[in-house]
């Protein structure tokens, strides 16, 4: 059951409960009481036979039944407090693990999210942590309590007849072999179960989030089949664990029962020979019968332990993963916003060729720079590198002549507002979404930001205005409204650097005209980097950067690039600037 890896994992789990020493101490006291009551009840039954039934001692008629009742009352009270306290400890641990795991996920690098599905990440918090909680709430209690109970009962057996106890001990190595073998089988299947649960959650998330595409393309059957495949795989691995667990317990019980039969036969012969009293026989047989139940529980808890350890291994893999690099120590209070790429190359971890190659580029401070190029040219990558969602492979990026890697990460991002091409809104009020990341909601500032993004016009028409809850990812808003809320959030941050990655792609012509008017004001004293769909947005930029296959090909104003009659001219005339 407990090989070196299991002990290591379980020992690490136990660190999450070490701060609750008082609760653990109370639990251990109740466990000792429970363990002591088992052999005591067997001894009282033996005395009852010898003193009450054979010797006819009148004092024993009342005293011994009262003792027996007292044992069970005390045991019941101890079991209650043991269960309540152990569950309290385990739930505290689950809370701590979940919080630590989610905190770690928030600080993981962008590459991790690209390689791992959201459903799989969610499954670790919802399912895997629950499995580790079961191992903490049940396993250590069962193992500690029943180990002490077995030791107490074993001591009783040895005291009454060490010869008969030797026969019982013969089954020990046999039982240990079956428990160890079953544990290894269940660990493998339990690990597969964690993966299956992550895949199932991923399928479910995709199907529910993409419900409109599922319906419009008539893919209900396809999605259902994918879900059923993941669910069937989970069912098969669950049954593997169940079968091994179900076979393990009765097999151990059969072996123990055979030993019990042999012991009873020998004990009866000893009573007939006068070397053991009838009461001693009852005590011995009762204690021997009682010892099988804790053995069964320890055998059965193996399944819980293996599920918990498989889940713990999955959780610790996340906790041990490297967080975003944040080795910078410099903090910048105010910046001009001049960004320079010095022979920057970048290759995604799973890519065969670089996305950017030896890029030399200066983005002037307090000017608007438009990034232009076909799909895959490196526009979004360039923007992500500025926000340090990724770290450059070669070369360096500087902000006001300070290398980005030397700037403390949170400090760097305080100076950057980012509007992604994938708008992310939260199931909260409009005010909370615009003021996201701000500890205090300044309503006047929120309204000003909404007006700047031309979102105030539609916000005013909503029944609850800024207090309107917008649903999951803004489901109750139109595409253009969602985009304007995201832009208002960036306006409210009022950062000196504004990155807009295809930020106007969800706006109609009228909405974009309003946004462009706001952008004219926003450009003042601010470094703006735009990856836009609309030609008008690019034309009004102070500087246009043309990328092709990760290489800087052209740079200049709209008129200058059109005069070159080269790549930009072809993209512009063909209308492919947004591809």
ABEGO torsion letter per residue (X at the ends): XBBAAAAAAAAAAAAAAAABAAAAAAAAAAAAAAAAAAAAAAAAAAAAAAAAAAAGBAAAAAAAAAAAAAAAAAAAAAAAAAAAAAAAAAAAAAAAAAAAAAAAAAABBAAAAAABBAAAAAAAAAAAAAAAAAAAAAAAAAAAAAAAAAAAAAAAAAAABAAAAAAAAAAAAAAAAAAAAAAAAAAAAAAAAAAAAAAAAAAAAAAAAAAAAAAAAGAAAAAAAAAAAAAAAAAAAAAAAAAAAAAAAAAAAAAAAAAAAAAAAAAAAAAAAGABBAAAAAAAAAAAAAAAAAAAAAAAAAAAAAAAAAAAAAAAAAAABBBBBBABABBBABBAGBBBBBGBBBBBAABABBABBGBBBBBBBGBBBBBBEBBGAGAAAAAAAAAGABBBABEBBBBGGBBAAABBAAAAAAABBBBBABBBBBBBBAAAAAABGBABBBAAAAAAAAAAAGAAAAAAABAAEAABBAEBGGAABBAAAAAAAAAAAAAAAGBABBBBBGAAAABBAAAAAAAAAAAAAAABGBBBBBBBABAAAAAABABBBBBBGGBBABBEBAAAAAAAGBAAAAAAAAGAAAX
